Amino acid sequence: MSNKITKKYFKYSSDNKNLEKNINQVLLETNFKIEKEIFRGVIYDQNKVGSIIYKGKWKNKTAILKIQFLKIEIDEVEIIKKFNGLKKFRNIRAPRLFDYKKWNAKSGYGYLITEYIDAPQIYNAPLATDKQIKTFVNFYKNYKEKISDKPFLRIAPDKNIYNLTERRVNHWLKIAQAKKTLDNQDKIYSDKFLALAKKYSPKIKMQFMHGHLMSRDIYQINNEKFVLMSNLFWSYRPEYYDAAFNLWAGIKSIRDLKIKSQQVIEYTQKWCNEYKKLDFIKKDYDFEKKFNIMILERCIGALLVDIDNQDYENKPALHKKHLKTIFRKLFDYYF
């Protein structure tokens, strides 16, 4: 069983007083000195805080503290240990562990303290330059070539990709309905997507991969060495899910209202064309069709839940409308 975060939406909520109590307890246990909060993982609602990540000092060195409040199926500590134990991943690794405590029901939290990576992200969202696209695709080649048919986690893949896809989409629909943000047009898009997915899913394989492969979670030490964050998401996903995930993450972070839908479509095509230069993708005559379906799946996720449940510094209604237009046009193009 892999870690499933968003599926816990209806069953999980966090209490601010309890969070503060647990944070203080972790700081007491570890003697970690917080400098600033750098990430807060919520499940579509501010009262569903699954984790918080801080930068600070631990034993007189700069470090990262992640406190895990949400119970997950596979502890991230175990995943990092197994990942960093693989000799074949010498140039791609997780951050080094300094200290940790696994999640347990009695305390209601777990934590891990890791090295601070003083390096840039592989590129800054939302949109990569042509040179940065080439760098990412070269990284993607290295990363994919080192993933064997024997994953370092003992988890079973879903045998029916369509059933998996249908469950994900229906879950997003339920969240949108519960939050009263579901648009009829997006419901039509989700129905169209599921019909297409049902037709083509038998041709798609499940592959073991890093399920959160985006620029924010990839730090570039040099031209050949990279450090991966968000390692609790390693799991089986449909082919090229990881190739499309990165594009979705960048596009949904667009805050420049001058960026038009056609620019984004052309941008995704640049990525597709660069991916197609890789030898293992050249051998897959169905790559473009599979890649398109993964882009469509990401469009549906954005339209149903992501756009309505992310932060905007100002004019949220305007930015939501802008992003909805972009993802609908993107869906129309790839459909």
Buried (B, 14 or more C-beta within 10 A) or exposed (E): EBBEBBEBBEEBEBEEEEBEEBBEBBBEEBEBBEEEEEBEBBBBBEEBBBBBBBBBBBEEEEBBBBBBBBBBEBBBBBBBBBBBEBEEBEBBBBBEBBBBBEBEEEBBBBBBBBBBBEBEBBBBBBBBEEEBBBBBBBBBBBBBEBBEEEBBBEBEBBEEBBEBBBEBBEBBBBBBEEBEBBBEEBBEBBEBBBEBBBEBBEEBEBBBBBBBBBBBBBBBBEEEEBBBBBBBBBBBBBBBBBBBBBBBBBBBBBBEEEBEBEEBBEBBEBBBEBBBEBEEBEEBEEBBEBBBBBBBBBBBBBBBBBBBBBEEEEEEEEBBEBBBEBBBBBBEBBB
